[in-house]
């Protein structure tokens, strides 16, 4: 894909294996949340009010394989967009994001991220979430799903896995920009390992 649009919001789901440590993020990115389940780890990171760029930089983990999904959204607050987060983990054929506390604003972008072992594929997210992209190039697999809401509440999403395995899930909510603006999904930037 081409370069991102100046002022837009970039969000990443990074799935990786290895010890329970935060990933190293490229300059300008902020960690929203990370969850570990055994050796499955997933993180949501974001870059608010991003410059136009054609690459995200390198996301790295201390050990293990990693997969990355990055998407661009418009209409998200250009400063302090992060609202609430939650996480969950388990061993089954359905992964969960955890349930957030009540969101602060009506208009918010919800991002759920998942990590599962092997060559897992993802389908059928619940609660009106849609899969943005998934990547299962090698090792731990990554999936990002999203939803745009226009009323406050507590939010969560489950997703079906192609088989039973250890998994980790996270969710983060991000406030809209100008009063009444609703985040608009743009195309995923990449989904590579």
N, C-alpha and C positions, 0 to 999 in steps of 0.2 A: 504493500500500500504506500501511498504518498505521505507527505509530511502531515503532522497534526496541525490543528488550527490554534493560533495564539489565543490564550485565555481559556481554553477548554480544560476539562478535568480528565486526567489519566488515572486509571485504576488497574492494579495487577493482582492476580492470584498466583502465588508461587507455591508449588507443591514439591517437597523434597524429603529425602531420607537422612538417616544419621542421628547424631546426638541432639538433645533438646536445646537448641540455640537459635537465637534470632538470625535471620539471613542478613547478609551484607547488601545494602541497597545502593543504587546509583545516587549520585548527587541530586538533591532536590526532592527526593522521595521520602515519605513518612510512613512508618509502620503503624497500621491501624490496630491489628490484632494478629496473634499467632497461637496455634493450638498444636499440641503433640499428643499422639496416641500410639504408644509403643515406639516405633521408629517412623511412623507416618506423621509428617508435619505439613501444615498449610498456613500461609500468611496472606493477609490482604494489605497492600501498600497503595499509597496514592500520591499524586502530584497535582496540587491545586494551581489554577491560573498558569498553566504550563505554557512555555514558549513553543513556537512551531519547531518541531523536531522530527527527524525521520528514523531515529533509533531511541530505544529506552535506556541504553546503557546496560551494564551487567548486574544481574541479580546472582548472588553466590551463596552457597551453603558450605558449612565446614566439611561435610563429607556426604557421600551418597549421590544419587541421581536427582535431577531436578527437571521440572516442567513448568513453563510459564505461559499464562494467558494475560494479555493486556488489551484493554478497551478504552476508547475515548468517548466522553459524554459532554454535551453542552448543557448550559442552564444550571450548573452546580455552583454553589457559593465559591467565590475566588479567594476567601480567607476563612480559616477555621471551619471547614465544612463538616468534619467528623462529628456525629451525634452520639449514637450508642452502638455497642458491640455485644456479641455473645459467641459461645463456642460449645462444641460437643465432640464426643469421640466414642468409638465402639468397634464391634466386630460382628457384622451382619451384612445382608444384601440391600439394606437401606441406610443411607447416611443422613444425618441431621445437622442443621446449622447451629442449633441452640436457639433460645428465644430471647430477644432483646428486651430491655426495659422499655418503657413508653417513650416514643420519639418526642422531640421538643417542638417540631413544626409540622404543619399539614403536608407540605410538598417536600418529599424526600426521595432520594435514590437509594434503593436497597441492593447491596451486593452480597451474595453468598458464595463461598469458596469451599472446595472440597479436595481432599487428597486421599487416594486409595492405592494399595499396592498392585504390582503386576501390570497387566494390560487391561485393567478395568475400564469399561465404558459407562457413561452416565445417561439416564433418560428420565422422563416424567417427573420434573420438579413439581412440588405441591405449592398451594397457596398463591397461585397466579404468577409464580416466577417463570422465567423463560431462560433456557440455556443460551448464553452469549457465545461460548466456545469451550471446547475441551481439548486437551493435549495429552496423548499417551505415547510419546515417542520412546521413552525408556524408563524403567524403574517406576517411581511413584507417579501417578497420573493426576492431572489438574483439571478442574472444571470450575467455570464461573457462570453463575446465573444471576439475573437481575429482575427487579420489579420497580416500578415508579408508583408511589402512593400520593394521595391527595387528602389524607386525613391522618391524624395522630393515632398511635396504637402500639401494640407489641407485635413483633413480627418474627417469623421463622419459616424455614422451608426444608422439607425432606426431599431426597432424590434417590431414584432406584439405581443400584449398581448391577453390573452384568454378572456378578457372582458374590458370594460371601467372602469378606476379607476385613482386615483392620482398616479403619478410616478415621479421618479427622475432618471436622467441618467448622466453619466460622461464618459470621455475618457482621456486616458493618452498614450503618445508615449514614447518609450524607445529605446535608441541608441544601435546598435549592437556593439559587442566587437571588435576583431581584424579587420583590414581593409578588407572589402569584406565579413566578416562573416555575415550570416543571421541567426537570432534566429530560433531555432527549437523547436517546441512544444513537450513536454513530457506529460505524463498522468496527469490528475488532481489529486491532493493529496486528496482532500476531498470536500464534498459539504454537510455540516451538519448545523443544526440550533443550 
